[in-house]
Amino acid sequence: MKRFSALALLRAGLEGQKRWPRHWRDPDPRSHYDVIVIGGGGHGLATAYYLAKTHGVRSVAVLERAWIGGGNTGRNTTIVRSNYRQPQLQRLLEYSLKTWETLSDELNYNLMFSQRGAVFLGHSDADMGKLAERGDALRCAGIDAELMSREAVARLIPVLDMSPDARFPVFGGLIQKRGGTARHDAVAWGYARAADALGVDVIQNCEVTGFLMTGGRVTGVKTTRGEIGAGRVGICVAGSSGLVAGLAGLKLPIESHLLQAFVSEPIKPMLDTVVMSQSIHAYISQSDKGEMVVGGDPDHYPTYSQRGSPLRIEEVASQAIGLIPAMSRLRMLRCWAGTTDMSFDGSPIIGPTPVEGLYLNGGWCYGGFKATPGSGRLYAHLLATGNSHEIAVPFSLNRFERGATIDEAGAGPAPQAR
């Protein structure tokens, strides 16, 4: 992969991007590929990269209906961690976190991955009991976790409201020091460039409108840029999984909900770790540009609109200010909503579908970004071999009919929406 000298980078910066090379090609689609990946977000691009790099499958096309990284990859809060409660999710997310730790070097692209730590706050004795149980389970699985006293939390995060009459009193916390954040756009761009360098066709403005079928098997896709044949087709489209699967006659155990977030105006550094709440589900970090990044619960109703309710933003802002009162003086710079696949047990789906030749990677609820590299590696294994990787086996689509759900404490749709 091409590397640039310091002088070349300086020259490129002073020239105002006039002679900057493209990060990846803009090819026309070919008539046939060994594998087609539908969706040009982080998961789809990572899948294509590992298909080419790890499995030697280079006749691959990534089809993106709009532009690379324009979906949920660019609409999240950039948090990376593996401190989940269910053992199946622990294995998957730790597999991903270990990949994150060397990914910038592997892709030769600065993903701005920062292991600044991720802290769950406890606001009651019951909270602290749950955090202690989670920490014990994580350590038994070989994943770092450290229970923190109230005093330790105060030293680490002095901007928290630690007063006796705080709206959300802090009893302590649980920290994963290897957790942190990464730059979401850079992840998409880095994977797109690396996949392209290995011969993958990254095709933008190419919406899939249907599937080509022969004898009940998927043999390709219909798109706005013509029909394209394929040996295998993988769906990897985040909040649109139900829509795309429906083109093949499938109904998935997934609903699409909105997940909103917002950032403040940039300010000087005041928070050097990720703060999450065990009870209220607000999460806060500070970007490298100085913006306070805040997210919370989904809007809890099915929609594809990407236009969230102001009431949810108001609720999350109120929670954030309750935790860090100094934020009340900040102006909100922008807000957005991502359309998330909410599976009915709060865990992802990685596996074959009942339609031969068609595979699914979806149902990530609001945890998709942190799983990007691990998800790509596991999905690439499936698309290359036709068999699920051992880490992905529990996340098959048929687990719902078998009663083998993986319930990460209500991370799926709200009960009234089922």
C-alpha positions in Angstrom: 0.0 0.0 0.0 1.3 3.4 -1.0 2.8 5.6 1.8 3.5 9.3 1.6 6.5 11.2 2.9 6.1 14.1 5.2 7.2 16.5 2.3 4.5 15.0 0.1 1.8 15.4 2.7 2.9 19.1 3.3 2.8 19.8 -0.4 -0.6 18.2 -0.8 -1.9 20.3 2.1 -0.6 23.6 0.7 -2.0 22.8 -2.8 -5.6 22.7 -1.4 -6.3 19.2 -2.5 -5.8 20.0 -6.2 -3.7 16.9 -7.0 -4.8 14.6 -4.2 -5.3 11.0 -5.6 -8.6 9.3 -5.2 -8.8 7.0 -2.2 -10.6 4.3 -4.3 -11.7 3.8 -7.9 -15.1 4.7 -9.2 -15.7 1.6 -11.4 -18.8 0.6 -13.5 -20.3 -2.7 -12.3 -19.2 -5.8 -14.1 -21.7 -8.4 -15.3 -20.8 -11.0 -12.6 -18.9 -11.3 -9.3 -18.1 -14.2 -7.0 -19.6 -12.2 -4.1 -21.8 -9.1 -3.9 -22.1 -7.2 -0.6 -25.1 -5.0 -0.5 -24.3 -1.9 1.7 -21.3 0.4 1.6 -21.1 1.2 5.3 -18.4 0.1 7.7 -19.6 -3.5 8.0 -20.0 -4.0 4.3 -16.7 -2.5 3.4 -14.9 -4.5 6.2 -16.5 -7.7 4.9 -15.3 -7.0 1.3 -11.8 -6.2 2.6 -11.5 -9.4 4.6 -12.9 -11.4 1.7 -10.0 -10.2 -0.4 -7.3 -10.1 2.2 -8.0 -13.2 4.3 -9.8 -15.5 1.9 -8.4 -14.4 -1.4 -11.8 -13.7 -2.9 -11.2 -10.7 -5.0 -14.1 -10.8 -7.5 -16.2 -8.8 -5.0 -18.5 -5.8 -5.4 -19.8 -3.5 -2.7 -23.0 -1.9 -3.8 -24.0 1.3 -2.1 -27.2 3.1 -3.0 -25.8 6.5 -2.1 -22.3 7.3 -1.0 -19.7 5.4 1.1 -20.3 5.9 4.8 -23.5 7.9 4.3 -25.7 5.7 6.4 -25.3 4.6 10.0 -21.5 4.6 9.8 -21.7 8.4 9.7 -24.6 8.6 12.2 -23.3 7.1 15.4 -21.5 8.2 18.5 -18.2 6.4 17.7 -17.9 4.3 21.0 -15.9 1.2 21.0 -16.0 -1.4 23.8 -16.5 -5.1 24.6 -17.9 -5.0 28.1 -21.2 -6.8 27.4 -23.0 -9.2 29.7 -23.9 -12.1 27.5 -20.9 -14.5 26.8 -21.8 -14.8 23.1 -21.6 -11.0 22.8 -18.5 -10.9 24.9 -16.7 -13.2 22.5 -17.8 -11.3 19.4 -17.1 -7.8 20.7 -13.7 -8.7 22.3 -12.8 -10.3 18.9 -13.7 -7.0 17.4 -11.9 -4.9 20.0 -8.6 -6.8 19.5 -8.9 -6.1 15.8 -9.5 -2.4 16.5 -6.2 -2.3 18.4 -4.1 -2.9 15.3 -6.4 -1.8 12.6 -4.9 1.6 11.8 -1.5 0.0 11.1 -3.2 -2.8 9.1 -5.1 -0.4 6.9 -2.3 2.2 6.8 -5.0 4.7 7.7 -5.4 6.8 10.9 -8.7 5.7 12.3 -8.2 8.0 15.3 -8.8 5.0 17.6 -8.4 6.3 21.1 -8.5 3.8 24.1 -9.5 6.5 26.5 -11.6 4.1 28.6 -15.3 3.6 28.9 -17.0 4.0 32.3 -20.5 2.7 33.3 -21.8 4.7 36.2 -23.8 3.2 39.0 -26.5 5.3 40.6 -27.7 3.0 43.4 -26.7 -0.1 45.4 -28.6 -2.2 42.9 -26.7 -0.6 40.0 -23.4 -1.4 41.8 -24.4 -5.0 42.3 -25.2 -5.4 38.6 -21.9 -3.7 37.7 -20.0 -6.0 40.0 -21.6 -9.1 38.5 -20.8 -7.8 35.0 -17.2 -7.1 36.0 -16.8 -10.6 37.4 -18.2 -12.2 34.2 -15.9 -10.1 32.0 -12.8 -10.9 34.0 -13.7 -14.6 33.9 -13.8 -14.2 30.1 -10.4 -12.6 30.0 -11.8 -9.1 29.3 -10.6 -6.1 31.3 -13.0 -4.6 33.8 -12.4 -2.7 37.1 -15.0 -1.8 39.6 -14.6 1.8 40.8 -15.5 3.4 44.1 -17.3 6.7 44.2 -14.1 8.5 45.1 -12.2 6.9 42.1 -15.0 8.0 39.7 -14.7 11.5 41.1 -11.0 11.6 40.5 -11.2 10.3 37.0 -14.2 12.4 35.9 -14.2 15.6 38.0 -16.9 17.3 35.9 -19.6 14.9 37.1 -22.1 16.1 39.6 -21.0 14.3 42.8 -23.0 16.5 45.2 -25.3 14.9 47.8 -28.4 16.3 46.0 -27.3 15.4 42.5 -30.2 14.4 40.2 -28.3 11.1 39.4 -26.2 10.4 42.5 -23.0 8.5 41.7 -22.3 5.4 43.8 -19.3 4.2 41.7 -18.7 2.7 38.3 -17.2 0.0 36.1 -14.4 0.9 33.7 -13.0 -0.9 30.7 -9.7 0.9 30.1 -9.3 -0.6 26.6 -12.6 0.9 25.5 -12.8 4.3 23.8 -13.7 5.9 20.5 -12.7 5.9 16.8 -13.4 8.3 13.9 -16.4 6.8 12.1 -15.7 8.4 8.7 -12.1 7.3 8.7 -13.2 3.7 9.3 -15.3 3.7 6.2 -12.7 5.5 4.1 -9.9 3.3 5.4 -11.7 0.1 4.6 -12.9 1.4 1.2 -9.3 2.3 0.2 -7.8 -1.0 1.4 -10.5 -3.1 -0.2 -10.1 -1.2 -3.5 -6.3 -1.8 -3.4 -7.0 -5.5 -3.3 -9.3 -5.4 -6.4 -12.7 -5.0 -4.8 -15.1 -2.8 -6.8 -16.7 -0.2 -4.5 -19.7 1.0 -6.5 -21.7 4.1 -5.3 -25.1 5.3 -6.4 -26.1 1.7 -7.2 -29.4 0.8 -5.4 -30.5 -2.8 -5.3 -34.1 -3.1 -6.4 -34.6 -6.8 -6.5 -32.9 -10.2 -6.8 -32.2 -12.5 -9.7 -33.5 -16.0 -8.9 -32.9 -19.4 -10.5 -34.6 -22.5 -9.1 -35.1 -20.8 -5.7 -31.5 -19.7 -5.5 -30.3 -16.1 -5.6 -28.0 -15.7 -8.6 -27.5 -11.9 -8.6 -29.2 -8.6 -8.0 -31.3 -6.1 -10.0 -30.0 -2.5 -9.5 -30.5 1.0 -10.7 -27.4 0.4 -12.8 -28.5 -2.9 -14.4 -28.5 -6.6 -13.4 -25.4 -8.1 -11.8 -24.8 -11.8 -11.4 -23.2 -13.3 -8.3 -22.2 -16.6 -6.7 -23.3 -15.4 -3.3 -25.0 -12.2 -2.1 -24.7 -10.7 1.4 -27.1 -8.2 2.8 -25.3 -5.7 5.1 -27.5 -2.6 5.1 -28.1 -1.6 8.8 -31.5 -0.1 9.2 -32.8 -1.2 5.8 -32.3 -4.9 6.4 -36.1 -5.6 6.4 -36.6 -3.7 3.2 -33.9 -5.4 1.2 -34.7 -8.9 2.6 -38.3 -8.3 1.6 -37.2 -8.1 -2.0 -36.4 -11.8 -1.7 -39.7 -12.5 0.0 -38.2 -12.7 3.6 -39.7 -11.2 6.7 -37.1 -10.7 9.4 -37.5 -10.5 13.2 -36.3 -7.0 13.0 -37.8 -3.5 13.3 -36.2 -0.3 12.2 -36.1 2.4 14.9 -34.5 5.8 15.1 -31.5 6.4 17.3 -30.7 10.1 17.8 -27.5 11.8 19.0 -26.2 15.4 19.0 -23.0 17.3 19.5 -22.3 20.6 21.2 -20.2 23.5 20.1 -16.5 22.7 20.5 -14.9 23.6 23.8 -11.5 23.0 25.5 -10.9 19.4 26.8 -13.1 18.6 29.8 -13.8 14.9 29.5 -11.1 12.4 28.5 -13.1 9.2 28.8 -16.5 7.8 27.7 -19.2 8.1 30.3 -22.2 5.8 30.2 -25.0 5.4 32.7 -26.2 2.0 34.0 -29.7 3.3 34.7 -30.6 6.2 32.4 -28.8 5.0 29.3 -27.2 8.3 28.4 -23.6 8.2 27.0 -21.2 11.1 26.7 -17.8 11.6 25.2 -15.7 14.5 23.8 -14.5 14.4 20.3 -11.0 15.3 19.2 -12.4 18.6 17.9 -13.8 19.4 21.3 -17.5 18.7 20.7 -19.4 17.0 23.5 -21.0 13.9 21.8 -24.2 12.7 23.5 -26.6 9.8 22.7 -29.3 7.9 24.5 -32.2 5.5 24.0 -33.9 4.9 20.6 -37.2 6.6 19.8 -39.0 3.2 20.2 -41.3 3.3 17.2 -40.8 1.7 13.8 -39.8 4.2 11.0 -37.3 4.8 8.2 -37.6 8.6 8.3 -34.2 9.5 9.9 -36.1 12.5 11.4 -36.3 11.9 15.2 -38.5 13.4 17.8 -37.4 16.6 19.5 -38.7 15.2 22.8 -36.0 12.5 22.7 -33.3 15.0 22.2 -34.7 17.1 25.1 -34.8 14.0 27.3 -31.2 13.0 26.5 -29.9 16.5 26.9 -31.6 16.7 30.3 -29.9 13.5 31.4 -26.5 14.7 30.2 -26.9 17.9 32.0 -27.9 16.0 35.1 -24.7 14.1 35.0 -22.4 17.0 33.9 -24.1 20.3 34.9 -21.5 22.4 33.1 -23.0 21.2 29.8 -26.0 23.4 30.5 -24.0 26.4 29.2 -23.2 24.8 25.8 -25.1 25.3 22.6 -26.1 22.3 20.5 -24.3 22.4 17.2 -26.2 19.7 15.3 -28.3 16.6 15.9 -29.0 13.6 13.7 -30.8 10.2 13.6 -29.7 6.8 12.4 -32.1 4.1 11.3 -31.1 1.0 13.4 -32.0 -2.6 13.0 -33.6 -3.6 16.3 -33.7 -7.4 16.6 -36.1 -8.9 19.1 -33.5 -10.1 21.5 -31.1 -7.2 21.2 -28.4 -9.2 19.4 -27.1 -9.2 15.8 -27.9 -11.8 13.1 -25.0 -13.2 11.1 -25.8 -16.2 9.0 -27.5 -17.7 5.9 -31.1 -17.0 5.1 -33.8 -19.5 4.0 -33.1 -18.4 0.5 -30.1 -20.3 -1.0 -27.2 -18.1 -1.9 -28.5 -15.1 0.2 -26.9 -14.2 3.6 -27.6 -11.6 6.3 -25.6 -9.4 8.6 -28.0 -7.1 10.5 -30.0 -6.6 13.7 -27.1 -4.7 15.4 -29.5 -2.5 17.4 -27.4 0.4 18.6 -24.1 -1.5 18.9 -23.0 -1.8 15.3 -20.1 0.6 15.1 -18.0 -1.0 17.8 -18.4 -4.4 16.1 -17.3 -3.2 12.6 -14.0 -5.0 12.2 -15.1 -8.2 14.0 -18.4 -8.3 12.1 -16.5 -7.9 8.8 -14.1 -10.7 9.6 -16.9 -13.1 10.6 -19.2 -12.2 7.7 -16.3 -12.6 5.2 -15.7 -16.1 6.6 -19.4 -17.0 6.0 -19.5 -15.5 2.5 -16.2 -17.1 1.5 -16.8 -20.6 2.9 -20.6 -20.9 3.2 -20.1 -21.9 6.9 -20.4 -19.7 10.0 -17.3 -18.9 12.1 -17.6 -20.5 15.5 -18.0 -17.0 17.1 -20.9 -16.3 14.8 -22.7 -19.6 15.1 -24.9 -18.4 18.1 -26.1 -15.4 16.0 -27.8 -17.4 13.2 -31.3 -16.3 12.0 -32.9 -19.6 13.0 -32.2 -19.0 16.7 -35.5 -17.3 17.0 -37.5 -20.4 15.9 -35.2 -22.6 18.1 -35.8 -20.4 21.2 -32.0 -19.8 21.5 -32.2 -16.0 21.8 -29.4 -13.9 23.2 -31.1 -11.2 25.3 -28.7 -8.4 26.1 -31.0 -6.8 28.8 -33.7 -5.4 26.6 -31.6 -3.9 23.8 -34.2 -4.8 21.2 -37.5 -3.1 20.4 -39.7 -1.9 23.2 -42.2 -4.5 24.2 -45.2 -2.4 23.0 -43.6 -2.3 19.5 -43.4 -6.0 19.0 
